[in-house]
Amino acid sequence: MGPNEFFGEVSFLTGVPRTANITTTVDSELLRIDRDELNEFAAEYPQLLRVMKECHEERIAEAMQRAKARA
């Protein structure tokens, strides 16, 4: 991951408990947004939800490709 990227969208989009972990290799600043705050923000900026869904779909496709490559 790089600057201005996000993780944890799966929990927000699906309602399942968070499972994402990340380890940084350099000093980093992270922003934690709770579900209620993110819901309010997404209601005001609906494009946010679209971007999160697209990212989620891309990550699923990448995970499936990795799984197929291992098989």
Rosetta constraint file for C-alpha pairs under 8 A:
AtomPair CA 1 CA 5 HARMONIC 6.33 0.50
AtomPair CA 7 CA 20 HARMONIC 6.97 0.50
AtomPair CA 8 CA 12 HARMONIC 7.04 0.50
AtomPair CA 8 CA 18 HARMONIC 6.67 0.50
AtomPair CA 8 CA 19 HARMONIC 7.66 0.50
AtomPair CA 8 CA 20 HARMONIC 5.71 0.50
AtomPair CA 9 CA 13 HARMONIC 5.98 0.50
AtomPair CA 9 CA 52 HARMONIC 6.36 0.50
AtomPair CA 9 CA 56 HARMONIC 6.96 0.50
AtomPair CA 10 CA 14 HARMONIC 5.81 0.50
AtomPair CA 10 CA 15 HARMONIC 7.61 0.50
AtomPair CA 10 CA 16 HARMONIC 7.43 0.50
AtomPair CA 10 CA 18 HARMONIC 7.51 0.50
AtomPair CA 10 CA 56 HARMONIC 6.72 0.50
AtomPair CA 11 CA 15 HARMONIC 4.99 0.50
AtomPair CA 11 CA 16 HARMONIC 5.00 0.50
AtomPair CA 11 CA 17 HARMONIC 5.72 0.50
AtomPair CA 11 CA 18 HARMONIC 5.21 0.50
AtomPair CA 11 CA 19 HARMONIC 7.77 0.50
AtomPair CA 12 CA 16 HARMONIC 7.72 0.50
AtomPair CA 12 CA 35 HARMONIC 6.71 0.50
AtomPair CA 13 CA 53 HARMONIC 7.47 0.50
AtomPair CA 24 CA 28 HARMONIC 6.93 0.50
AtomPair CA 33 CA 37 HARMONIC 6.24 0.50
AtomPair CA 33 CA 38 HARMONIC 6.20 0.50
AtomPair CA 34 CA 38 HARMONIC 6.19 0.50
AtomPair CA 35 CA 39 HARMONIC 6.03 0.50
AtomPair CA 36 CA 40 HARMONIC 6.29 0.50
AtomPair CA 37 CA 41 HARMONIC 6.18 0.50
AtomPair CA 38 CA 42 HARMONIC 5.95 0.50
AtomPair CA 39 CA 43 HARMONIC 6.09 0.50
AtomPair CA 40 CA 44 HARMONIC 6.43 0.50
AtomPair CA 41 CA 45 HARMONIC 6.02 0.50
AtomPair CA 42 CA 46 HARMONIC 5.12 0.50
AtomPair CA 42 CA 47 HARMONIC 7.49 0.50
AtomPair CA 42 CA 48 HARMONIC 5.75 0.50
AtomPair CA 42 CA 49 HARMONIC 5.98 0.50
AtomPair CA 45 CA 49 HARMONIC 7.87 0.50
AtomPair CA 46 CA 50 HARMONIC 6.88 0.50
AtomPair CA 47 CA 51 HARMONIC 6.25 0.50
AtomPair CA 48 CA 52 HARMONIC 6.19 0.50
AtomPair CA 49 CA 53 HARMONIC 6.12 0.50
AtomPair CA 50 CA 54 HARMONIC 6.17 0.50
AtomPair CA 51 CA 55 HARMONIC 6.13 0.50
AtomPair CA 52 CA 56 HARMONIC 6.10 0.50
AtomPair CA 53 CA 57 HARMONIC 6.17 0.50
AtomPair CA 54 CA 58 HARMONIC 6.18 0.50
AtomPair CA 55 CA 59 HARMONIC 6.17 0.50
AtomPair CA 56 CA 60 HARMONIC 6.26 0.50
AtomPair CA 57 CA 61 HARMONIC 6.23 0.50
AtomPair CA 58 CA 62 HARMONIC 6.15 0.50
AtomPair CA 59 CA 63 HARMONIC 6.09 0.50
AtomPair CA 60 CA 64 HARMONIC 6.17 0.50
AtomPair CA 61 CA 65 HARMONIC 6.25 0.50
AtomPair CA 62 CA 66 HARMONIC 6.23 0.50
AtomPair CA 63 CA 67 HARMONIC 6.15 0.50
AtomPair CA 64 CA 68 HARMONIC 6.16 0.50
AtomPair CA 65 CA 69 HARMONIC 6.14 0.50
AtomPair CA 66 CA 70 HARMONIC 6.39 0.50
AtomPair CA 67 CA 71 HARMONIC 6.43 0.50
